[in-house]
Amino acid sequence: QRIASGDVLPVASPDMAREWGAAFENGGDIPLLEHDVSPWRDWFNAQGRSLCGRQQALFNDAGLLIRAAEQGFGIALAKKLLVQDALDAGRLVALAAPCRLSDDDVYL
């Protein structure tokens, strides 16, 4: 039984989004936080954009990735399912619409 989509989206703290939002849209030298299962390269390719920015950190724990984004360390590419509460609470803001990079939906 499929219970959730595996869609990802770029997210940042509200302050980080204000500071880096335009650069993110225009391909500037943005600070990126990356999870090892959702590479930014794949997201930029799916958007038809050239890879831009600089990797601030690489995480293998989604919780730590999200926490780093909430604390303003960079822009994270995260699964929508995992950041929805932070988006709803205003701790994170989305910088683009969710997109599907692979068939890794959540099943029960």
TIVO-2410 file (N, C-alpha, C; in nm, 3 decimals):
# residues 108
REC num residu      c1      c2      c3 atome chaine
REC   1      Q   0.084  -0.118   0.000     N      A
REC   1      Q   0.000   0.000   0.000    CA      A
REC   1      Q   0.089   0.125   0.000     C      A
REC   2      R   0.076   0.206  -0.101     N      A
REC   2      R   0.152   0.332  -0.107    CA      A
REC   2      R   0.093   0.429  -0.006     C      A
REC   3      I   0.179   0.484   0.080     N      A
REC   3      I   0.128   0.578   0.181    CA      A
REC   3      I   0.182   0.720   0.164     C      A
REC   4      A   0.291   0.737   0.089     N      A
REC   4      A   0.345   0.872   0.070    CA      A
REC   4      A   0.435   0.876  -0.052     C      A
REC   5      S   0.441   0.993  -0.110     N      A
REC   5      S   0.526   1.017  -0.226    CA      A
REC   5      S   0.671   1.035  -0.181     C      A
REC   6      G   0.763   1.002  -0.267     N      A
REC   6      G   0.904   1.024  -0.241    CA      A
REC   6      G   0.956   1.154  -0.301     C      A
REC   7      D   0.865   1.246  -0.335     N      A
REC   7      D   0.904   1.373  -0.395    CA      A
REC   7      D   1.001   1.450  -0.305     C      A
REC   8      V   1.093   1.523  -0.368     N      A
REC   8      V   1.188   1.606  -0.296    CA      A
REC   8      V   1.168   1.752  -0.335     C      A
REC   9      L   1.215   1.841  -0.249     N      A
REC   9      L   1.210   1.982  -0.278    CA      A
REC   9      L   1.321   2.055  -0.205     C      A
REC  10      P   1.367   2.167  -0.261     N      A
REC  10      P   1.469   2.246  -0.194    CA      A
REC  10      P   1.404   2.330  -0.084     C      A
REC  11      V   1.464   2.327   0.034     N      A
REC  11      V   1.411   2.400   0.149    CA      A
REC  11      V   1.522   2.476   0.220     C      A
REC  12      A   1.483   2.582   0.288     N      A
REC  12      A   1.579   2.661   0.364    CA      A
REC  12      A   1.505   2.728   0.479     C      A
REC  13      S   1.582   2.775   0.576     N      A
REC  13      S   1.522   2.855   0.683    CA      A
REC  13      S   1.469   2.984   0.620     C      A
REC  14      P   1.372   3.049   0.683     N      A
REC  14      P   1.321   3.175   0.627    CA      A
REC  14      P   1.431   3.279   0.603     C      A
REC  15      D   1.524   3.293   0.697     N      A
REC  15      D   1.634   3.389   0.680    CA      A
REC  15      D   1.723   3.351   0.562     C      A
REC  16      M   1.755   3.223   0.552     N      A
REC  16      M   1.839   3.175   0.442    CA      A
REC  16      M   1.768   3.195   0.308     C      A
REC  17      A   1.638   3.171   0.305     N      A
REC  17      A   1.561   3.189   0.182    CA      A
REC  17      A   1.562   3.336   0.138     C      A
REC  18      R   1.550   3.427   0.234     N      A
REC  18      R   1.557   3.571   0.199    CA      A
REC  18      R   1.695   3.608   0.146     C      A
REC  19      E   1.798   3.553   0.210     N      A
REC  19      E   1.934   3.588   0.172    CA      A
REC  19      E   1.978   3.525   0.039     C      A
REC  20      W   1.940   3.400   0.014     N      A
REC  20      W   1.990   3.325  -0.100    CA      A
REC  20      W   1.886   3.291  -0.205     C      A
REC  21      G   1.759   3.329  -0.185     N      A
REC  21      G   1.652   3.292  -0.278    CA      A
REC  21      G   1.677   3.336  -0.421     C      A
REC  22      A   1.717   3.461  -0.441     N      A
REC  22      A   1.741   3.511  -0.576    CA      A
REC  22      A   1.860   3.440  -0.640     C      A
REC  23      A   1.965   3.418  -0.563     N      A
REC  23      A   2.082   3.347  -0.616    CA      A
REC  23      A   2.046   3.203  -0.653     C      A
REC  24      F   1.958   3.141  -0.574     N      A
REC  24      F   1.914   3.005  -0.606    CA      A
REC  24      F   1.841   3.003  -0.739     C      A
REC  25      E   1.755   3.098  -0.761     N      A
REC  25      E   1.679   3.107  -0.886    CA      A
REC  25      E   1.770   3.137  -1.005     C      A
REC  26      N   1.874   3.217  -0.983     N      A
REC  26      N   1.958   3.264  -1.093    CA      A
REC  26      N   2.088   3.186  -1.111     C      A
REC  27      G   2.105   3.078  -1.036     N      A
REC  27      G   2.225   2.996  -1.053    CA      A
REC  27      G   2.349   3.051  -0.989     C      A
REC  28      G   2.334   3.118  -0.875     N      A
REC  28      G   2.449   3.175  -0.806    CA      A
REC  28      G   2.525   3.074  -0.722     C      A
REC  29      D   2.621   3.125  -0.650     N      A
REC  29      D   2.708   3.044  -0.565    CA      A
REC  29      D   2.642   3.020  -0.430     C      A
REC  30      I   2.543   2.933  -0.429     N      A
REC  30      I   2.460   2.909  -0.311    CA      A
REC  30      I   2.517   2.797  -0.223     C      A
REC  31      P   2.497   2.804  -0.092     N      A
REC  31      P   2.544   2.698  -0.003    CA      A
REC  31      P   2.444   2.582  -0.002     C      A
REC  32      L   2.489   2.465  -0.044     N      A
REC  32      L   2.402   2.349  -0.057    CA      A
REC  32      L   2.429   2.245   0.051     C      A
REC  33      L   2.322   2.191   0.107     N      A
REC  33      L   2.328   2.078   0.198    CA      A
REC  33      L   2.272   1.959   0.122     C      A
REC  34      E   2.345   1.849   0.122     N      A
REC  34      E   2.306   1.737   0.038    CA      A
REC  34      E   2.292   1.609   0.120     C      A
REC  35      H   2.190   1.531   0.085     N      A
REC  35      H   2.172   1.398   0.143    CA      A
REC  35      H   2.224   1.298   0.041     C      A
REC  36      D   2.291   1.194   0.087     N      A
REC  36      D   2.354   1.102  -0.007    CA      A
REC  36      D   2.256   1.026  -0.097     C      A
REC  37      V   2.129   1.019  -0.061     N      A
REC  37      V   2.033   0.950  -0.149    CA      A
REC  37      V   1.956   1.045  -0.240     C      A
REC  38      S   1.970   1.175  -0.222     N      A
REC  38      S   1.902   1.273  -0.306    CA      A
REC  38      S   2.003   1.379  -0.352     C      A
REC  39      P   2.088   1.345  -0.449     N      A
REC  39      P   2.190   1.441  -0.491    CA      A
REC  39      P   2.133   1.563  -0.563     C      A
REC  40      W   2.191   1.677  -0.535     N      A
REC  40      W   2.150   1.800  -0.602    CA      A
REC  40      W   2.166   1.788  -0.754     C      A
REC  41      R   2.269   1.719  -0.798     N      A
REC  41      R   2.292   1.702  -0.942    CA      A
REC  41      R   2.166   1.649  -1.011     C      A
REC  42      D   2.102   1.550  -0.948     N      A
REC  42      D   1.980   1.492  -1.006    CA      A
REC  42      D   1.867   1.594  -1.011     C      A
REC  43      W   1.854   1.675  -0.906     N      A
REC  43      W   1.748   1.776  -0.902    CA      A
REC  43      W   1.769   1.881  -1.011     C      A
REC  44      F   1.892   1.933  -1.021     N      A
REC  44      F   1.920   2.033  -1.124    CA      A
REC  44      F   1.896   1.976  -1.264     C      A
REC  45      N   1.937   1.852  -1.287     N      A
REC  45      N   1.913   1.788  -1.417    CA      A
REC  45      N   1.763   1.778  -1.445     C      A
REC  46      A   1.684   1.738  -1.345     N      A
REC  46      A   1.538   1.725  -1.363    CA      A
REC  46      A   1.473   1.859  -1.393     C      A
REC  47      Q   1.534   1.968  -1.345     N      A
REC  47      Q   1.481   2.102  -1.370    CA      A
REC  47      Q   1.532   2.161  -1.501     C      A
REC  48      G   1.623   2.090  -1.567     N      A
REC  48      G   1.682   2.142  -1.690    CA      A
REC  48      G   1.778   2.256  -1.664     C      A
REC  49      R   1.838   2.256  -1.546     N      A
REC  49      R   1.931   2.363  -1.506    CA      A
REC  49      R   2.071   2.306  -1.487     C      A
REC  50      S   2.170   2.392  -1.501     N      A
REC  50      S   2.307   2.353  -1.472    CA      A
REC  50      S   2.327   2.353  -1.321     C      A
REC  51      L   2.408   2.259  -1.276     N      A
REC  51      L   2.441   2.251  -1.134    CA      A
REC  51      L   2.511   2.379  -1.092     C      A
REC  52      C   2.469   2.436  -0.983     N      A
REC  52      C   2.533   2.556  -0.932    CA      A
REC  52      C   2.546   2.543  -0.781     C      A
REC  53      G   2.617   2.633  -0.723     N      A
REC  53      G   2.633   2.634  -0.578    CA      A
REC  53      G   2.755   2.557  -0.533     C      A
REC  54      R   2.771   2.553  -0.402     N      A
REC  54      R   2.883   2.482  -0.342    CA      A
REC  54      R   2.831   2.395  -0.229     C      A
REC  55      Q   2.884   2.276  -0.220     N      A
REC  55      Q   2.839   2.183  -0.117    CA      A
REC  55      Q   2.897   2.226   0.018     C      A
REC  56      Q   2.808   2.256   0.113     N      A
REC  56      Q   2.849   2.290   0.248    CA      A
REC  56      Q   2.873   2.164   0.330     C      A
REC  57      A   2.786   2.065   0.310     N      A
REC  57      A   2.797   1.940   0.387    CA      A
REC  57      A   2.720   1.831   0.315     C      A
REC  58      L   2.765   1.707   0.338     N      A
REC  58      L   2.698   1.588   0.285    CA      A
REC  58      L   2.652   1.505   0.405     C      A
REC  59      F   2.523   1.470   0.406     N      A
REC  59      F   2.463   1.397   0.518    CA      A
REC  59      F   2.420   1.258   0.473     C      A
REC  60      N   2.425   1.164   0.566     N      A
REC  60      N   2.364   1.034   0.541    CA      A
REC  60      N   2.248   1.011   0.638     C      A
REC  61      D   2.210   1.116   0.710     N      A
REC  61      D   2.098   1.113   0.804    CA      A
REC  61      D   2.005   1.229   0.769     C      A
REC  62      A   1.884   1.198   0.726     N      A
REC  62      A   1.789   1.301   0.683    CA      A
REC  62      A   1.752   1.396   0.797     C      A
REC  63      G   1.745   1.345   0.918     N      A
REC  63      G   1.712   1.430   1.032    CA      A
REC  63      G   1.817   1.538   1.054     C      A
REC  64      L   1.944   1.500   1.042     N      A
REC  64      L   2.051   1.599   1.058    CA      A
REC  64      L   2.051   1.699   0.943     C      A
REC  65      L   2.023   1.653   0.823     N      A
REC  65      L   2.012   1.742   0.707    CA      A
REC  65      L   1.906   1.848   0.731     C      A
REC  66      I   1.790   1.805   0.775     N      A
REC  66      I   1.678   1.897   0.798    CA      A
REC  66      I   1.711   1.994   0.910     C      A
REC  67      R   1.771   1.945   1.016     N      A
REC  67      R   1.809   2.031   1.130    CA      A
REC  67      R   1.910   2.137   1.086     C      A
REC  68      A   2.006   2.099   1.004     N      A
REC  68      A   2.105   2.194   0.953    CA      A
REC  68      A   2.037   2.302   0.869     C      A
REC  69      A   1.940   2.262   0.787     N      A
REC  69      A   1.866   2.361   0.707    CA      A
REC  69      A   1.786   2.454   0.797     C      A
REC  70      E   1.720   2.401   0.899     N      A
REC  70      E   1.643   2.484   0.992    CA      A
REC  70      E   1.732   2.586   1.063     C      A
REC  71      Q   1.856   2.548   1.089     N      A
REC  71      Q   1.947   2.638   1.160    CA      A
REC  71      Q   2.023   2.733   1.067     C      A
REC  72      G   1.992   2.728   0.937     N      A
REC  72      G   2.047   2.826   0.844    CA      A
REC  72      G   2.184   2.796   0.789     C      A
REC  73      F   2.224   2.668   0.786     N      A
REC  73      F   2.355   2.633   0.734    CA      A
REC  73      F   2.359   2.621   0.583     C      A
REC  74      G   2.244   2.618   0.517     N      A
REC  74      G   2.241   2.608   0.373    CA      A
REC  74      G   2.103   2.568   0.323     C      A
REC  75      I   2.095   2.544   0.195     N      A
REC  75      I   1.971   2.502   0.129    CA      A
REC  75      I   1.976   2.352   0.113     C      A
REC  76      A   1.875   2.283   0.162     N      A
REC  76      A   1.873   2.137   0.161    CA      A
REC  76      A   1.776   2.085   0.056     C      A
REC  77      L   1.811   1.974  -0.003     N      A
REC  77      L   1.720   1.900  -0.089    CA      A
REC  77      L   1.668   1.784  -0.006     C      A
REC  78      A   1.538   1.787   0.028     N      A
REC  78      A   1.484   1.690   0.122    CA      A
REC  78      A   1.352   1.634   0.073     C      A
REC  79      K   1.319   1.517   0.122     N      A
REC  79      K   1.189   1.457   0.090    CA      A
REC  79      K   1.077   1.540   0.154     C      A
REC  80      K   0.976   1.566   0.074     N      A
REC  80      K   0.863   1.647   0.121    CA      A
REC  80      K   0.800   1.586   0.246     C      A
REC  81      L   0.787   1.456   0.247     N      A
REC  81      L   0.729   1.385   0.360    CA      A
REC  81      L   0.802   1.420   0.490     C      A
REC  82      L   0.933   1.433   0.485     N      A
REC  82      L   1.012   1.456   0.604    CA      A
REC  82      L   1.017   1.602   0.649     C      A
REC  83      V   0.989   1.695   0.558     N      A
REC  83      V   0.997   1.837   0.594    CA      A
REC  83      V   0.860   1.904   0.605     C      A
REC  84      Q   0.753   1.831   0.580     N      A
REC  84      Q   0.621   1.893   0.580    CA      A
REC  84      Q   0.588   1.962   0.713     C      A
REC  85      D   0.619   1.899   0.826     N      A
REC  85      D   0.592   1.963   0.956    CA      A
REC  85      D   0.670   2.093   0.972     C      A
REC  86      A   0.796   2.094   0.931     N      A
REC  86      A   0.877   2.215   0.942    CA      A
REC  86      A   0.825   2.324   0.847     C      A
REC  87      L   0.777   2.285   0.730     N      A
REC  87      L   0.716   2.382   0.638    CA      A
REC  87      L   0.589   2.440   0.698     C      A
REC  88      D   0.505   2.353   0.753     N      A
REC  88      D   0.379   2.398   0.813    CA      A
REC  88      D   0.403   2.492   0.932     C      A
REC  89      A   0.509   2.465   1.008     N      A
REC  89      A   0.541   2.546   1.127    CA      A
REC  89      A   0.619   2.674   1.093     C      A
REC  90      G   0.663   2.686   0.967     N      A
REC  90      G   0.738   2.805   0.928    CA      A
REC  90      G   0.887   2.798   0.960     C      A
REC  91      R   0.936   2.683   1.004     N      A
REC  91      R   1.079   2.669   1.032    CA      A
REC  91      R   1.159   2.657   0.902     C      A
REC  92      L   1.093   2.609   0.797     N      A
REC  92      L   1.153   2.598   0.664    CA      A
REC  92      L   1.056   2.655   0.562     C      A
REC  93      V   1.111   2.701   0.450     N      A
REC  93      V   1.029   2.744   0.337    CA      A
REC  93      V   1.079   2.670   0.213     C      A
REC  94      A   0.987   2.642   0.122     N      A
REC  94      A   1.022   2.574  -0.003    CA      A
REC  94      A   1.070   2.677  -0.104     C      A
REC  95      L   1.176   2.644  -0.176     N      A
REC  95      L   1.229   2.733  -0.279    CA      A
REC  95      L   1.186   2.693  -0.419     C      A
REC  96      A   1.119   2.580  -0.430     N      A
REC  96      A   1.066   2.532  -0.559    CA      A
REC  96      A   0.961   2.426  -0.528     C      A
REC  97      A   0.885   2.392  -0.629     N      A
REC  97      A   0.781   2.290  -0.614    CA      A
REC  97      A   0.845   2.152  -0.597     C      A
REC  98      P   0.775   2.061  -0.530     N      A
REC  98      P   0.825   1.924  -0.517    CA      A
REC  98      P   0.839   1.859  -0.654     C      A
REC  99      C   0.937   1.770  -0.665     N      A
REC  99      C   0.951   1.694  -0.789    CA      A
REC  99      C   0.994   1.552  -0.756     C      A
REC 100      R   0.967   1.465  -0.848     N      A
REC 100      R   0.998   1.322  -0.832    CA      A
REC 100      R   1.129   1.295  -0.904     C      A
REC 101      L   1.228   1.244  -0.829     N      A
REC 101      L   1.358   1.210  -0.888    CA      A
REC 101      L   1.373   1.062  -0.910     C      A
REC 102      S   1.298   0.982  -0.834     N      A
REC 102      S   1.309   0.837  -0.846    CA      A
REC 102      S   1.180   0.773  -0.796     C      A
REC 103      D   1.173   0.644  -0.807     N      A
REC 103      D   1.054   0.570  -0.760    CA      A
REC 103      D   1.075   0.521  -0.618     C      A
REC 104      D   1.102   0.612  -0.528     N      A
REC 104      D   1.123   0.570  -0.388    CA      A
REC 104      D   1.011   0.620  -0.296     C      A
REC 105      D   0.888   0.596  -0.338     N      A
REC 105      D   0.773   0.628  -0.255    CA      A
REC 105      D   0.778   0.543  -0.128     C      A
REC 106      V   0.696   0.578  -0.032     N      A
REC 106      V   0.691   0.506   0.095    CA      A
REC 106      V   0.572   0.411   0.092     C      A
REC 107      Y   0.598   0.284   0.121     N      A
REC 107      Y   0.494   0.181   0.118    CA      A
REC 107      Y   0.483   0.113   0.254     C      A
REC 108      L   0.363   0.065   0.282     N      A
REC 108      L   0.338  -0.011   0.405    CA      A
REC 108      L   0.301  -0.152   0.366     C      A
***
